[in-house]
Amino acid sequence: MPEAITQVKGIKAWVLQSAAHQLVFFEMEPHAQVPVHSQSSPQWGIMLKGKMRLTIDGKTHFIRKGDEYVIPAKAKHHATFPSKSRVIDFFSEKARCNTKSLRNAN
């Protein structure tokens, strides 16, 4: 799978692309922090390993291995990871994450 371009220190990602959606496999180092952001479409995810403190529109959720989460479209959210973690996120948009292979092709 192509590796995604990430702007956050301690986070790597790989993208499985379809014609209209993306499935992204994320790996976070301990203490990685995703800053506050939002996207135009909903996001669904599942925690494969580790723990995540996920805040969506001001409400904090503690996510553990096996837990699922949904982030509504346009909801402001951010996350922190106290330990090495892995998640899979499904994005209902075609180009949520750009890949390094696309950047190198230009």
N, C-alpha and C positions, 0 to 999 in steps of 0.2 A: 504494500500500500504506500502511496506517496506520503511523505512527511509534510505536515502543515507548517506554515509560517506562524509562529507564536510571538507575541510581544511581551509575554510575562516570563520573568526569570523563574526557572525551576519547573517549567511545564513544557512537555513535548506532546505532540499529537500526530495522528495518522488518519487520513481521510479515505472513506469508501464513498465514491461518488455515484449518484444515479442521475437520471435526466432532470429530476425536479427536487431532489433532497440530498442531504449528506448525513452519513453516520460517521461520527468522529470518536476515535479511541484516544483518550487522554491519559497521560501518566504525569503525576505531580510528585515533586520532591517534598520532603517534610518542610513545613512552614511556608509553602507556596501560597500566594494570595492573588486572587482574581479581582481586579478593581471593579467598582460599580459601573455597570453598563446595561444596555437593553438591546433587543433586536426586534425587528418588525414582525416576526412570526414566532409561534410557540416553540418550546424546546422540551423534550422528554429525555430523561436520563436514568441510568441505573448505576449504583455503586458496586464495583467489582471487588475492591480491596481498599482497606483503610477507612478513614472517617473524613467527613466534610461538615463544616459549619456553613450553611447556605442561608443567606438572607434575601428574601423576595418581598419587595415593596414594604420594607421595614419589619417583616415578621421572620424571625430566625428559626431554622429547622436544623436538627442534628441528624445527619444522614450517615448510616453505617452500611457495611457490606450487605448486599441484597435489597437495600431500600431503593425505591423508585421515587422520582420527583418530576413535577411538571412546572415549567416556568411559562406563564402566559405571555402572549405577544405584548410588547412594549413595557413589560414589568421591569423596573429597576432591580438589579440583583448583583450580589457579590458573594465570594466564597473564600474560605481559608481551609487549609489542609494541615492538621497537626502531625500527620505521619505520611509516609510514602503511600500514595493512593492511585487507584485506577478507576476511571469511569468511562461509560459509553454514553454519548449524547446523540440524539436524533434531532436534526434541524429541518424544519419544514420549508427550507429555502435552498435554492440551488447552489449558491455561492457564499455560504456563511464563512467558510475557511478557505483561504487560498493555500495552494501547495507550493513547496519549494521547486518542484519540477515545472510548474507553470511559470514561476518567476524566472527560472533559468532558460525557459523556452523563448522568452521575450528579449 
